Amino acid sequence: MITNFEEETEPLTPKEIRMAEQFSRSFQKRIGPDQAITNAEIQTRYRALHQITLSGARIRKIINHIRITGMVPGLVASSKGYYMSNSPDELRRYIQSLDERIQAIVAVRHSMKKHLDSLVPEKQPTLFDK
């Protein structure tokens, strides 16, 4: 789980793992950016079909599970939504996008750490500290 986002990132329930299997079958039919589906569309369609409301965060958690376990190889995302890709160029662009997001998060972390250090300076050890 991720601190401050415990509810959104708690482990998948058995029901959500079954949902991941359902999602996987659907994603395998969505090849290429023209077949992309957004998180909001997934929420709407799932609610209409199963009368179950899923938050965007839980859908992302389910999709994360699908990707990490390899249920749908090449499941990428863009501003158009989620879709499966077998294109090396699309996969490279998606990996680049992930790398850029990692760098953006690291930059924010660095800034927050700098601010924290200005609020709570590290204690300088003295000769008699253990």
Contacts in CASP RR format, 6 or more apart in sequence:
PFRMAT RR
TARGET T0000
AUTHOR 0000-0000-0000
METHOD contacts of the structure
MODEL  1
MITNFEEETEPLTPKEIRMAEQFSRSFQKRIGPDQAITNAEIQTRYRALH
QITLSGARIRKIINHIRITGMVPGLVASSKGYYMSNSPDELRRYIQSLDE
RIQAIVAVRHSMKKHLDSLVPEKQPTLFDK
1 9 0 8 1.000
1 10 0 8 1.000
1 11 0 8 1.000
2 8 0 8 1.000
2 9 0 8 1.000
5 57 0 8 1.000
8 55 0 8 1.000
8 57 0 8 1.000
8 58 0 8 1.000
8 61 0 8 1.000
9 57 0 8 1.000
9 61 0 8 1.000
12 20 0 8 1.000
12 61 0 8 1.000
12 62 0 8 1.000
12 65 0 8 1.000
16 58 0 8 1.000
16 61 0 8 1.000
16 62 0 8 1.000
16 65 0 8 1.000
17 65 0 8 1.000
19 46 0 8 1.000
19 54 0 8 1.000
19 62 0 8 1.000
20 62 0 8 1.000
20 65 0 8 1.000
20 66 0 8 1.000
20 71 0 8 1.000
21 71 0 8 1.000
23 42 0 8 1.000
23 62 0 8 1.000
23 63 0 8 1.000
23 66 0 8 1.000
24 66 0 8 1.000
24 71 0 8 1.000
24 72 0 8 1.000
26 37 0 8 1.000
27 66 0 8 1.000
27 72 0 8 1.000
27 75 0 8 1.000
27 82 0 8 1.000
27 83 0 8 1.000
27 84 0 8 1.000
28 72 0 8 1.000
28 84 0 8 1.000
29 35 0 8 1.000
30 36 0 8 1.000
30 37 0 8 1.000
30 82 0 8 1.000
30 83 0 8 1.000
30 84 0 8 1.000
31 83 0 8 1.000
31 84 0 8 1.000
31 85 0 8 1.000
31 86 0 8 1.000
32 83 0 8 1.000
32 84 0 8 1.000
32 85 0 8 1.000
32 87 0 8 1.000
32 90 0 8 1.000
33 78 0 8 1.000
33 80 0 8 1.000
33 83 0 8 1.000
33 85 0 8 1.000
33 90 0 8 1.000
35 83 0 8 1.000
35 84 0 8 1.000
36 77 0 8 1.000
36 78 0 8 1.000
36 80 0 8 1.000
36 81 0 8 1.000
36 82 0 8 1.000
36 83 0 8 1.000
37 81 0 8 1.000
37 82 0 8 1.000
37 83 0 8 1.000
38 80 0 8 1.000
38 81 0 8 1.000
38 82 0 8 1.000
39 56 0 8 1.000
39 59 0 8 1.000
39 60 0 8 1.000
39 81 0 8 1.000
39 82 0 8 1.000
42 54 0 8 1.000
42 59 0 8 1.000
42 82 0 8 1.000
43 53 0 8 1.000
43 54 0 8 1.000
43 55 0 8 1.000
43 56 0 8 1.000
43 59 0 8 1.000
46 52 0 8 1.000
46 54 0 8 1.000
47 53 0 8 1.000
47 54 0 8 1.000
54 62 0 8 1.000
63 75 0 8 1.000
63 77 0 8 1.000
63 82 0 8 1.000
65 71 0 8 1.000
66 72 0 8 1.000
66 75 0 8 1.000
67 74 0 8 1.000
67 75 0 8 1.000
72 84 0 8 1.000
73 84 0 8 1.000
74 84 0 8 1.000
74 85 0 8 1.000
74 86 0 8 1.000
74 91 0 8 1.000
75 82 0 8 1.000
75 83 0 8 1.000
75 84 0 8 1.000
76 82 0 8 1.000
76 83 0 8 1.000
76 84 0 8 1.000
76 85 0 8 1.000
76 90 0 8 1.000
76 91 0 8 1.000
76 94 0 8 1.000
77 83 0 8 1.000
77 94 0 8 1.000
78 94 0 8 1.000
85 91 0 8 1.000
85 94 0 8 1.000
END
